[in-house]
């Protein structure tokens, strides 16, 4: 019986030694894992700073941060500004079109009046010419 107790104690001591070794290894792994996590956190912080600099619009007013894309508010503002710009361009086009049409009509009236005045001037200049003095006009003497 003593022999069994001695063997049992020897096995128990061996198991305790192995358990201590496993605990030591586990502690080392935890230490390494903590170091890796700290490095990963530092890398993320550096990446976030880089992305903030990369995506900033330059004026320092808006910084988009680490997320890519635009927010709904930014899209609505951009659409509104674009709509106002297009409305201005369209209004300018309509005003220019009306001005062109009016100028075209004025030019046509000027050309027509010049032709009419030229015909009147030609008739006045040639008035009384081409008929002999002694002939009667319309059969009257």
C-alpha positions as CSV (number, residue, x, y, z in Angstrom):
1,X,0.0,0.0,0.0
2,X,2.9,2.3,0.8
3,X,4.3,1.6,-2.6
4,X,1.1,2.7,-4.2
5,X,0.9,5.8,-2.2
6,X,4.5,6.6,-3.1
7,X,3.7,6.0,-6.8
8,X,0.6,8.1,-6.5
9,X,2.5,11.0,-4.9
10,X,5.2,10.7,-7.6
11,X,2.5,10.9,-10.3
12,X,0.8,13.8,-8.5
13,X,4.1,15.7,-8.3
14,X,4.7,15.0,-12.0
15,X,1.3,16.3,-12.9
16,X,1.8,19.4,-10.8
17,X,5.1,20.0,-12.6
18,X,3.4,19.7,-15.9
19,X,0.6,21.9,-14.8
20,X,3.1,24.6,-13.7
21,X,4.8,24.3,-17.1
22,X,1.5,24.7,-18.9
23,X,0.6,27.7,-16.8
24,X,4.0,29.3,-17.6
25,X,3.5,28.7,-21.3
26,X,0.0,30.1,-21.1
27,X,1.3,33.2,-19.4
28,X,3.9,33.7,-22.1
29,X,1.2,33.3,-24.8
30,X,-1.0,35.8,-23.0
31,X,1.9,38.3,-22.8
32,X,2.6,37.9,-26.5
33,X,-1.1,38.2,-27.4
34,X,-1.2,41.5,-25.3
35,X,1.8,42.8,-27.2
36,X,0.2,41.9,-30.6
37,X,-3.0,43.6,-29.6
38,X,-1.1,46.7,-28.6
39,X,0.7,46.8,-31.9
40,X,-2.5,46.3,-33.7
41,X,-4.1,49.2,-31.8
42,X,-1.2,51.4,-32.6
43,X,-1.4,50.4,-36.3
44,X,-5.1,51.2,-36.4
45,X,-4.5,54.6,-34.9
46,X,-1.9,55.4,-37.5
47,X,-4.1,54.2,-40.3
48,X,-7.0,56.3,-39.0
49,X,-4.8,59.4,-38.9
50,X,-3.6,58.7,-42.4
51,X,-7.1,58.2,-43.8
52,X,-8.3,61.4,-42.1
53,X,-5.4,63.3,-43.8
54,X,-6.1,61.5,-47.1
55,X,-9.8,62.2,-47.2
56,X,-9.8,65.7,-45.8
57,X,-11.0,68.3,-48.3
58,X,-8.0,70.5,-47.8
59,X,-9.9,73.4,-46.1
60,X,-10.0,71.8,-42.7
61,X,-13.7,72.3,-42.6
62,X,-14.8,68.8,-43.4
63,X,-12.9,65.6,-42.6
64,X,-14.6,62.5,-43.8
65,X,-12.8,60.2,-41.4
66,X,-11.9,56.6,-41.9
67,X,-15.1,55.7,-43.6
68,X,-15.3,56.0,-47.4
69,X,-18.2,57.6,-49.2
70,X,-20.6,60.5,-48.6
71,X,-23.3,61.1,-46.1
72,X,-26.9,61.7,-47.1
73,X,-26.7,65.4,-46.0
74,X,-23.5,65.9,-48.2
75,X,-25.3,64.4,-51.2
76,X,-28.4,66.6,-50.7
77,X,-26.2,69.7,-50.4
78,X,-24.3,68.7,-53.6
79,X,-27.6,68.1,-55.5
80,X,-29.0,71.4,-54.4
81,X,-26.0,73.3,-55.5
82,X,-26.0,71.5,-58.8
83,X,-29.7,72.3,-59.3
84,X,-29.1,76.0,-58.6
85,X,-26.2,76.0,-61.1
86,X,-28.2,74.3,-63.8
87,X,-31.2,76.7,-63.2
88,X,-28.8,79.6,-63.7
89,X,-27.4,78.1,-66.9
90,X,-30.9,77.4,-68.2
91,X,-32.1,80.9,-67.4
92,X,-29.1,82.4,-69.2
93,X,-29.9,80.2,-72.2
94,X,-33.5,81.3,-72.3
95,X,-32.6,85.0,-72.1
96,X,-30.0,84.7,-74.8
97,X,-32.5,82.8,-77.0
98,X,-35.1,85.5,-76.6
99,X,-32.5,88.2,-77.3
100,X,-31.5,86.4,-80.5
101,X,-35.1,86.1,-81.7
102,X,-35.8,89.7,-81.0
103,X,-32.6,90.8,-82.8
104,X,-33.5,88.6,-85.8
105,X,-36.9,90.2,-86.0
106,X,-35.4,93.7,-85.8
107,X,-32.9,92.9,-88.5
108,X,-35.7,91.6,-90.7
109,X,-37.8,94.8,-90.2
110,X,-34.7,97.0,-91.0
111,X,-34.1,95.0,-94.2
112,X,-37.7,95.2,-95.3
113,X,-37.9,99.0,-94.5
114,X,-34.7,99.6,-96.4
115,X,-36.0,97.8,-99.5
116,X,-39.3,99.8,-99.3
117,X,-37.5,103.1,-98.9
118,X,-35.2,102.3,-101.8
119,X,-38.3,101.6,-104.0
120,X,-39.9,104.9,-102.9
121,X,-36.7,106.8,-103.5
122,X,-36.4,105.3,-107.0
123,X,-40.0,106.2,-107.8
124,X,-39.5,109.8,-106.6
125,X,-36.4,110.2,-108.6
126,X,-37.9,108.9,-111.8
127,X,-41.2,110.8,-111.4
128,X,-42.1,112.7,-114.5
129,X,-39.4,111.2,-116.6
130,X,-40.1,109.0,-119.7
131,X,-43.2,110.8,-120.9
132,X,-43.0,113.4,-123.7
133,X,-44.2,116.9,-122.9
134,X,-46.8,117.0,-125.8
135,X,-48.5,113.7,-125.2
136,X,-51.6,113.4,-123.1
137,X,-51.8,111.3,-120.1
138,X,-54.7,108.8,-119.9
139,X,-56.2,110.2,-123.1
140,X,-56.6,113.7,-121.8
141,X,-55.1,116.7,-123.4
